[in-house]
Amino acid sequence: MTISVWILEDQLLQQHPAIAHALTLAPPAEINVVMIESRKAHRRLPYHRKRLALIMSAGRHYAEQLERAGYTVDYRKADTLAHGLEQHCAVYKPGQLMTMAASHYGLRQWQYQTASSHLACDVIVLPNTQFLTSQFDPYPKPEPQKRYLMEYFYRKMRKHFDLLIEADGSPTGGSWNYDKLNREKLPKGHVCPPVPTFAPDTITLEVIQDVNAIETAVGSADDFNFAVTQAQAQAAFDDFLAHRLDLFGPYEDAMTSQQDSLYHSIMSPYMNLGLLEPLPMVEAAINRYRAGSARLNSVEGFVRQIVGWREFIWWQYWRQMPGMRTHNHWQATKPVPEFFWTGETEMNCLKTVIKRVLRTSFNHHIERLMVLCNFCVLAGIDPAEVNDWFMSLYIDAYDWVMYPNVIGMGLNADGGLTATKPYIASANYINKMSDFCGGCAFNHKQRHGKDACPFNILYWNFLIKHEAELRANPRMGPNVLALRHLDDEERAIVTLEAQDFLATL
């Protein structure tokens, strides 16, 4: 019996379960691997060319790696995934097509429900192994409308996988969370270590030519220098461990116009493709702490991002789908502003962050949450449109990442199922954590008036508009209590100025 293994473009694992399963039935020479570049998938949105270059180059390198290992690889460029699989099956006539469950809800439904009849062969779908919750699910039967806190999800994961846990079962250092130590502003003039880059080889140069020809794409891939193989991704991670992990914690929430990456790992693009896997990464970071080369609050913060937040986001995606895309708790209806595609705005924070993602296809998590999503919540931008913008521009973007991170946490559009409060803030927060406000056309201290920062006007307008609901949320108490400083006249001024500003978007 001929066996084919279908590997999706974001499943570039060192030990792929479908290949492992096929090897129990046949030697490598009798296994055909099919990988597909779908023209439709790569043109569904105006994707950043760096995002496309990473996906396509990593896929072609993975195919080459499998060929060197003795597999026959049918690497196809097709109009759609279904068309590519049809063509493969027509040529190779497999008795079985083995694959791993997709990370995308719609594609997984197709794998389980339609693929066998559509392709006229036996399709075997194996469980997805890219996430730790496939080994241990802290809440295997969640109640539909119950709010599950990431913090307790994270603690269960830590205990189960024995990560930063002492012999008596207590958390290392006596605390589960050292976030209070991770809120420092980057000192003026401080220079962070550079992130390693990788010169494009022949395969990547061909990919860059291909993505440059995609008229619907945005941004440039001409300066593309991301890792595209497992070995390069591992080298990038090793560099993070050696040069940036130790100070990752203190400056985790810092923002600056002077440097792109600070002490962040920039590993999410590689993890989301399968080039790196979560458990070895967090164990390597913990080993740095045990060896005395990285402080505890940095290592715990890194572990929390992966074992806590990343796994929780994946879990929330599958919990809330298929309805998550339509969530719109705050009834936001405005379109994404045009300047989100150009960065041309007088607001220095938004200009810096947007131009950065247009140039690099990446922002770290605080720029995404407390600048971009914060503005979109306060301005009432439609969650589905915001999600599509994030999906288009970010190099680490996939449905399972963006729906819960943007619609759930960033915009609080799911009514609090992902995050227990809207992450909104005035210009005071941005000024506290960044250098964006220096030299800006607006005054970050003014609540309203022609020179007031729009973040302030929109923030107070949002509190006024949603006062009753926000007052009922214990975590929003201090924010709502601050409204006592605004009398009826000032409330009216804020509301009117917010309306005038929103009319310009």
ABEGO torsion letter per residue (X at the ends): XBBBBBBBAAABBABBAAAAAAAAABBAAABBBBBBBBAAAAAABBBBAAAAAAAAAAAAAAAAAAAAAGBBBBBBBBABAAAAAAAAAAAAGBABBBBBBBABAAAAAAAAAAAAAAAGBBBBBBBBAABAAAABBABABBBAABBBBAAAAAAAAAAAAGBGBBAAGBBBGGBABAAAAAABBBBBGBBBBBBBBBBBBAAAAAAAAAAAABAABBEBAAABABBABAAAAAAAAAAAAAAAAAAAAAAAABBBAABAAEABAGAAAAAAAGABBAAAAAAAAAAAAAAGABBAAAAAAAAAAAABAAAAAAAAAAAAOAAAAABBAAGBABBBBAAAAAGBBABAAAAAAAAAAAAAGBBBAAAAAAAAAAAAAAAGBBAAAAAAAAAAABAABBAAAAAAAAAAAAAGAAGGAABABBBBBBAAAAAAABAAABGBABBAABABEAABBAAAAAAAAAAAAAAAAAAABAAAAAAAAAAAABBAAAAAAAAAAAAAAAAAX
